[in-house]
């Protein structure tokens, strides 16, 4: 992975961009809201200071080429509505994990599908990844449906040692 800065990515409706300090209110919401976090095992963000620290950590990790992390916005509105990332890269940089979250008022509008399709294209065509994985809670039906719709396969024999309630999905590049 030789990315010197996070590229802005666009779809028909969306702009995927780097997080900014003024995204802190939405980051606080996304990382503390019960509905958003119902199926995610991660520390809850409780304060604006913690949200700011998270944004700083994410942007530092991008600079250090540890991950790629985009804020999702509607093209004509700069307000953050969700996030999507490629992270947890394998040592040889041929496999990465995708992660995402979305504000509940934007659910069921095809937004995450549009963002995911864009990230898959970027991962396979620009980063030259061979495999992209996704770890999602066994009861997170919308996430499982999204992954299946995008040709991810449930890898039944693999377990997430950090969260046994997760299912692992995988998609490989068409060679």
C-alpha positions in Angstrom: 0.0 0.0 0.0 1.7 3.2 -1.2 -0.9 5.8 -0.5 0.6 9.2 0.5 -2.8 10.8 1.2 -6.3 9.6 1.5 -8.0 10.0 -1.9 -11.5 11.5 -2.1 -13.8 9.0 -3.8 -17.1 9.8 -5.4 -20.1 7.8 -6.4 -23.3 8.9 -8.0 -24.6 10.3 -4.7 -21.7 10.2 -2.3 -18.4 11.8 -1.5 -16.0 9.7 0.6 -13.5 11.9 2.3 -11.1 12.2 5.2 -12.5 12.9 8.6 -12.2 16.5 9.8 -12.3 18.0 13.3 -15.8 19.4 12.7 -17.1 15.8 12.2 -16.7 15.3 16.0 -20.4 15.6 16.8 -21.3 12.9 14.3 -18.4 10.7 15.3 -19.6 11.0 18.9 -23.1 9.9 17.8 -21.9 7.0 15.6 -19.6 5.7 18.3 -22.1 6.0 21.2 -25.6 5.4 19.7 -27.2 2.2 20.8 -28.7 1.4 17.4 -25.5 2.0 15.5 -23.5 -0.1 18.0 -26.0 -2.8 18.7 -23.8 -5.4 16.9 -20.3 -3.9 17.4 -17.9 -4.7 20.2 -15.9 -1.5 20.7 -15.5 1.0 23.4 -18.2 3.6 23.5 -17.2 7.2 22.8 -18.7 9.4 25.6 -17.4 12.9 25.0 -16.4 15.4 22.3 -12.8 15.1 23.5 -12.9 11.3 22.9 -14.4 11.9 19.5 -11.6 14.4 18.7 -9.0 11.9 19.9 -10.6 9.2 17.7 -10.4 11.5 14.6 -6.8 12.4 15.4 -6.0 8.7 15.8 -7.7 7.8 12.5 -5.9 10.5 10.6 -2.5 9.7 12.1 -3.1 6.0 11.1 -3.8 7.1 7.6 -0.6 9.2 7.5 1.3 6.1 8.8 -0.4 3.9 6.2 -2.0 1.7 8.8 -5.5 2.0 7.3 -7.7 3.9 5.0 -10.7 5.5 6.6 -13.3 7.6 4.8 -16.2 9.7 6.1 -19.4 9.2 4.0 -21.3 12.3 3.0 -24.0 13.1 0.5 -22.3 15.0 -2.4 -24.2 18.3 -1.9 -24.0 18.2 1.9 -20.7 18.1 3.8 -22.2 16.7 7.0 -20.9 13.2 7.9 -23.5 10.4 7.8 -21.3 7.4 8.2 -17.8 5.9 7.8 -16.2 3.1 5.8 -12.6 1.8 6.1 -10.1 -0.7 4.9 -7.9 -1.7 7.8 -6.3 -4.8 9.4 -4.1 -5.3 6.4 -2.1 -8.5 6.1 1.6 -8.3 6.3 1.9 -8.7 2.5 -0.8 -6.0 1.9 -2.9 -8.5 -0.1 -5.8 -8.8 2.3 -7.7 -6.1 4.2 -10.8 -5.9 6.3 -13.7 -3.6 5.5 -15.6 -1.9 8.3 -18.5 0.5 8.1 -21.2 2.3 10.1 -24.1 4.6 9.1 -26.4 7.0 10.8 -29.8 5.3 11.3 -31.7 8.0 9.5 -29.8 7.0 6.3 -30.5 3.3 6.6 -32.4 1.4 3.8 -31.5 4.0 1.1 -28.7 2.0 -0.6 -26.1 4.4 0.7 -23.8 1.8 2.3 -24.1 -0.4 -0.7 -23.0 2.5 -2.9 -20.1 3.2 -0.6 -19.1 -0.5 -0.3 -19.1 -1.0 -4.1 -16.8 2.0 -4.4 -14.4 0.7 -1.7 -14.3 -2.8 -3.2 -13.4 -1.3 -6.6 -10.7 0.9 -5.0 -9.3 -2.0 -2.9 -9.1 -4.4 -5.8 -8.2 -2.1 -8.7 -6.0 0.6 -7.0 -4.6 -1.2 -3.9 -4.3 -4.5 -5.8 -5.8 -6.5 -2.9 -6.5 -10.2 -3.5 -9.1 -10.5 -0.7 -11.3 -8.2 1.4 -12.9 -9.6 4.5 -15.7 -8.4 6.7 -16.5 -9.4 10.3 -20.2 -8.9 11.2 -22.3 -10.0 14.1 -24.3 -13.2 13.4 -27.6 -11.4 14.1 -26.8 -8.2 12.0 -29.1 -9.1 9.1 -28.8 -5.8 7.2 -24.9 -6.2 7.2 -25.1 -9.8 6.2 -27.5 -9.0 3.4 -25.2 -6.1 2.2 -22.2 -8.4 2.1 -24.1 -11.2 0.3 -25.5 -8.8 -2.2 -21.9 -7.8 -3.0 -20.7 -11.4 -3.5 -19.0 -11.9 -0.2 -19.1 -15.5 1.0 -19.6 -16.5 4.6 -16.4 -18.4 5.7 -18.1 -20.9 8.0 -15.0 -22.6 9.2 -13.3 -19.4 10.4 -14.0 -17.9 13.8 -13.3 -14.4 15.1 -11.3 -15.1 18.2 -12.0 -11.5 19.5 -15.8 -11.9 19.1 -17.3 -15.4 18.7 -20.6 -13.8 17.8 -19.1 -12.5 14.5 -19.4 -14.2 11.2 -16.5 -13.7 8.8 -17.2 -12.9 5.2 -14.7 -12.7 2.3 -14.6 -11.7 -1.3 -11.6 -12.3 -3.7 -10.6 -10.3 -6.7 -11.5 -11.6 -10.1 -8.2 -12.5 -11.7 
